């Protein structure tokens, strides 16, 4: 490219200098050569800038940047974007539930020229106006992990079947407890957030009870946070000291619950959870969690990035729901409940 550009510029320059009667001057020939070199470098530099400007920009917005689940999701998205020759822009809320932080991230990414946004919405309803604006500007929007409410507010959803994740641990808990009397605490996410509602409803459905069953003696929200999980469990034990079954929205909440149970010397409490991170699977190994439903954030991120790059290259939008899989992990399998052991869980965990 450089040689062809230089030859064209040299030919044009010789003609221009000849027309001006300057073709035989050594000094002028030196000036002309320098001029030609500068033009050639500018031509190549311009092409490089154009290539950079045409690089596909992919946005990823997670609920937080501290939860290991979202850390791994970002790592996967970054790696896949690089493999596809794209560039990842990332953002997150300051805490789980920080809708305004996510709105700001959406607006900044649209202004920054992203072709698509992958988002795990903190507030599944409040985020919708910001996503609507992005879609109207031609940005592909894909929800990861957590469906918006309604789901049609995005172009597509790549996520765990959260209802199934809850059902698996509910069926497992029922298989363990049988007909024994149970007093249940549910450590949930936050009111109205789809992923939390689906997992909770899945658990109660799998266990074979309604959400108003009197065996549920305590319900508390944790925002999926370990410290808040501990506080929630402490409050539940104050309310009902004989709790013997605990459902948790995720493994950080389960870790907090276990801290509270240990401090209260409650040794025979069955704890079930959802996530399948490496720390959580090790907690299953140690007996702190009886079973957990493992999900796969790397798959969500990888497939999301691929969908955005494909849209940028072909104009074809992905749509509908893509199930990224869920597996029950336990070292104490129960008849009639499909599961894998912690060796499988550790081979497929994250964090």
C-alpha positions in Angstrom: 0.0 0.0 0.0 2.8 2.4 1.0 4.7 1.8 -2.4 1.6 2.3 -4.5 0.6 5.5 -2.6 4.2 6.9 -2.9 4.4 6.2 -6.6 1.0 7.9 -7.3 2.0 10.9 -5.2 5.5 11.1 -6.8 4.0 11.1 -10.3 1.5 13.9 -9.4 4.3 15.8 -7.7 6.7 15.6 -10.7 3.9 16.9 -12.9 3.1 19.7 -10.6 6.8 20.8 -10.2 7.4 20.5 -13.9 4.5 22.7 -14.6 6.0 25.2 -12.2 9.4 25.0 -13.9 11.0 23.5 -10.8 11.6 19.9 -12.0 15.5 20.2 -12.2 16.3 21.8 -8.8 18.0 19.4 -6.3 16.8 21.5 -3.4 13.2 21.3 -4.6 13.5 17.6 -5.3 14.5 17.2 -1.6 11.4 19.2 -0.5 9.3 17.1 -2.8 10.6 13.9 -1.4 9.9 14.9 2.1 6.4 16.0 1.1 5.8 12.7 -0.6 6.9 10.7 2.5 4.6 12.7 4.7 1.7 12.2 2.4 2.4 8.4 2.3 2.6 8.2 6.1 -0.6 10.2 6.4 -2.3 7.8 4.0 -1.3 4.7 6.0 -2.2 6.4 9.3 -5.6 7.3 8.0 -6.3 3.8 7.1 -5.3 2.6 10.6 -7.6 5.1 12.2 -10.4 3.9 10.0 -9.8 0.3 11.0 -9.9 1.3 14.7 -13.1 3.2 14.2 -14.7 0.2 12.5 -13.9 -2.2 15.4 -17.1 -3.6 16.8 -17.9 -2.2 20.2 -19.7 -4.5 22.7 -21.1 -3.3 26.0 -21.4 -5.4 29.2 -23.3 -4.0 32.2 -23.4 -6.2 35.3 -25.3 -5.7 38.6 -22.0 -5.2 40.4 -18.3 -5.6 39.7 -17.5 -7.5 42.9 -19.7 -10.6 42.9 -17.6 -13.5 41.6 -20.4 -14.5 39.2 -20.2 -11.1 37.4 -16.4 -11.0 37.6 -16.2 -14.3 35.7 -18.9 -13.0 33.2 -16.7 -10.0 32.5 -13.6 -12.1 32.1 -15.4 -14.3 29.6 -16.8 -11.4 27.7 -13.4 -9.6 27.5 -11.7 -12.8 26.2 -14.4 -13.5 23.6 -14.5 -9.9 22.4 -10.7 -10.0 21.8 -11.0 -13.4 20.0 -13.6 -11.9 17.7 -11.6 -8.7 17.1 -14.1 -6.6 19.0 -13.7 -4.3 22.0 -15.5 -4.6 25.2 -16.9 -1.6 27.1 -17.9 -2.5 30.7 -19.9 -1.0 33.5 -21.7 -2.0 36.6 -23.9 -0.8 39.4 -22.3 0.2 42.7 -24.5 -2.4 44.4 -27.1 -5.0 43.5 -30.2 -2.9 42.9 -28.4 0.2 41.6 -30.6 1.0 38.7 -29.4 4.5 38.1 -25.8 3.3 37.8 -26.9 0.9 35.1 -29.0 3.6 33.3 -25.9 5.8 33.2 -23.8 3.0 31.9 -26.4 2.3 29.1 -26.4 6.0 28.1 -22.6 6.2 28.1 -22.3 3.1 26.0 -24.8 4.2 23.4 -22.9 7.5 23.2 -19.7 5.6 22.8 -21.0 3.7 19.7 -21.6 0.2 21.0 -23.3 -2.1 18.5 -24.9 -4.2 21.3 -25.3 -4.2 25.1 -25.3 -7.2 27.3 -26.9 -6.5 30.7 -27.8 -8.3 33.9 -30.6 -5.9 35.0 -30.6 -4.9 38.7 -34.2 -3.6 38.5 -35.9 -5.6 35.9 -38.7 -3.0 35.4 -37.0 0.4 36.0 -34.2 -0.2 33.5 -36.7 -0.7 30.6 -36.9 3.0 29.5 -33.2 3.2 29.1 -33.1 0.0 27.1 -36.0 1.2 24.9 -33.9 4.3 24.0 -30.9 2.2 23.1 -32.9 -0.2 20.9 -34.5 2.7 19.0 -31.0 3.8 18.1 -30.2 0.4 16.6 -28.4 -1.1 19.5 -28.9 -4.8 20.1 -29.9 -5.4 23.7 -29.4 -8.9 25.3 -30.3 -9.7 28.9 -27.9 -12.1 30.6 -28.8 -14.2 33.7 -31.8 -12.1 34.7 -34.8 -11.5 32.5 -36.4 -8.1 32.2 -40.0 -7.6 33.1 -41.4 -8.0 30.6 -38.9 -10.2 28.8 -39.9 -8.6 25.5 -38.1 -5.4 26.6 -34.9 -6.8 25.2 -34.1 -8.5 21.9 -33.0 -11.7 23.6 -32.2 -13.5 26.9 -29.3 -15.7 27.5 -29.7 -17.2 31.0 -30.1 -20.1 33.4 -33.6 -21.5 33.6 -34.0 -19.9 37.1 -37.3 -21.7 37.7 -35.6 -25.0 37.1 -32.6 -24.0 39.3 -35.0 -23.5 42.1 -37.0 -26.6 41.4 -33.9 -28.8 41.5 -32.9 -27.7 45.0 -36.5 -27.8 46.1 -36.9 -31.4 44.9 -33.6 -32.3 46.5 -34.6 -30.8 49.9 -37.9 -32.7 49.8 -36.1 -35.9 49.0 -33.8 -35.4 52.0 -36.5 -34.3 54.4 -39.2 -36.6 53.3 -42.2 -36.4 55.6 -40.3 -35.0 58.5 -41.6 -31.7 60.0 -39.8 -28.7 58.5 -39.5 -25.1 59.4 -38.2 -23.2 56.4 -36.4 -19.9 56.0 -36.1 -18.4 52.5 -33.3 -15.9 52.1 -34.4 -14.1 48.9 -33.0 -11.4 46.6 -35.3 -8.3 46.6 -39.0 -7.7 45.9 -40.0 -8.0 42.3 -36.6 -8.9 40.8 -37.3 -11.7 38.3 -34.4 -13.9 39.0 -35.2 -14.0 42.7 -38.9 -14.5 42.1 -38.2 -17.4 39.7 -35.7 -19.2 42.0 -38.0 -18.8 45.0 -41.0 -20.0 43.2 -39.0 -22.9 41.7 -37.9 -23.9 45.2 -41.4 -24.0 46.7 -42.8 -25.8 43.6 -40.0 -28.4 43.8 -40.6 -28.9 47.5 -44.3 -29.2 46.8 -45.6 -26.3 48.8 -47.2 -22.9 48.1 -45.5 -19.6 48.9 -48.1 -19.1 51.8 -47.4 -22.5 53.4 -47.1 -22.1 57.2 -44.0 -24.2 57.1 -42.2 -21.1 55.7 -41.6 -19.5 59.0 -39.3 -16.7 57.9 -38.6 -14.8 54.7 -35.9 -12.1 54.3 -34.2 -10.3 51.5 -30.5 -10.3 51.2 -29.7 -8.6 47.8 -27.5 -11.7 47.2 -25.0 -10.3 49.7 -23.0 -12.3 52.3 -23.2 -9.8 55.1 -26.9 -9.2 54.5 -27.4 -13.0 54.3 -25.9 -13.4 57.8 -28.1 -10.6 59.2 -31.2 -12.1 57.6 -30.4 -15.5 59.1 -29.8 -14.1 62.5 -33.1 -12.3 62.4 -34.9 -15.5 61.2 -33.3 -17.5 64.1 -34.5 -14.9 66.5 -38.0 -15.3 65.1 -37.9 -19.1 64.8 -35.0 -20.7 66.6 -36.0 -24.2 65.3 -35.6 -23.5 61.6 -34.1 -26.7 60.0 -34.2 -25.9 56.2 -32.8 -22.8 54.6 -33.2 -21.8 50.9 -30.8 -19.1 49.7 -30.9 -17.1 46.5 -27.2 -17.6 45.9 -24.0 -18.8 47.5 -22.8 -15.5 49.1 -26.2 -15.4 50.9 -25.6 -19.1 51.9 -22.2 -18.3 53.3 -23.7 -15.5 55.4 -26.4 -17.9 56.6 -23.8 -20.5 57.6 -21.9 -18.0 59.6 -25.1 -17.2 61.6 -26.0 -20.8 62.0 -22.5 -21.7 63.3 -22.6 -18.8 65.8 -26.0 -20.1 67.0 -24.7 -23.6 67.2 -27.3 -24.9 64.8 -25.6 -28.0 63.3 -28.5 -29.9 61.7 -29.9 -27.3 59.3 -30.1 -28.2 55.6 -29.0 -25.4 53.4 -29.6 -25.4 49.6 -28.6 -22.7 47.1 -28.0 -21.6 43.5 -24.8 -20.5 41.7 -22.2 -23.2 41.3 -19.2 -20.9 41.8 -15.9 -22.6 43.0 -16.3 -21.3 46.5 -19.9 -22.6 46.6 -18.9 -26.0 45.3 -16.2 -26.3 47.9 -18.9 -25.4 50.5 -20.9 -28.4 49.2 -17.8 -30.5 49.6 -17.4 -29.3 53.2 -21.1 -30.0 54.0 -21.9 -26.3 54.6 -24.3 -26.4 51.6 -26.2 -29.7 50.9 -26.7 -29.0 47.2 -26.5 -26.1 44.8 -27.8 -25.5 41.3 -24.8 -24.7 39.1 -25.1 -22.1 36.3 -22.7 -21.0 33.7 -21.9 -17.3 33.4 -19.0 -17.9 30.9 -21.4 -19.4 28.4 -23.8 -16.5 28.8 -21.1 -14.0 28.2 -19.5 -15.8 25.3 -22.7 -16.4 23.4 -23.8 -12.8 24.1 -20.6 -11.3 22.6 -20.9 -13.6 19.6 -24.4 -12.5 19.0 -23.4 -8.8 19.0 -20.5 -9.4 16.7 -22.7 -11.3 14.3 -25.3 -8.5 14.3 -22.6 -6.0 13.5 -21.4 -8.1 10.6 -24.6 -9.3 9.2 -27.4 -7.2 10.6 -29.1 -10.3 11.9 -30.5 -10.0 15.4 -30.7 -12.9 17.8 -34.1 -13.2 19.5 -36.0 -15.2 22.2 -34.6 -17.2 25.1 -31.4 -19.3 25.1 -31.1 -21.7 28.0 -27.4 -21.7 29.1 -27.9 -24.8 31.4 -28.1 -25.7 35.0 -26.9 -28.8 37.0 -27.6 -29.8 40.6 -24.3 -30.3 42.4 -24.2 -32.5 45.6 -22.1 -35.3 47.1 -25.2 -36.8 48.7 -27.4 -37.7 45.7 -31.1 -38.5 46.2 -33.2 -41.0 44.4 -35.3 -39.3 41.7 -33.3 -36.1 41.5 -30.7 -35.8 38.8 -27.4 -34.5 40.0 -23.6 -34.4 39.6 -20.9 -34.6 42.3 -18.5 -31.9 43.4 -15.8 -33.3 41.1 -18.0 -32.3 38.2 -18.9 -29.1 39.9 -15.2 -28.1 40.4 -14.4 -28.9 36.8 -17.1 -26.5 35.7 -17.2 -23.9 38.3 -16.1 -20.2 38.1 -14.7 -17.6 40.5 
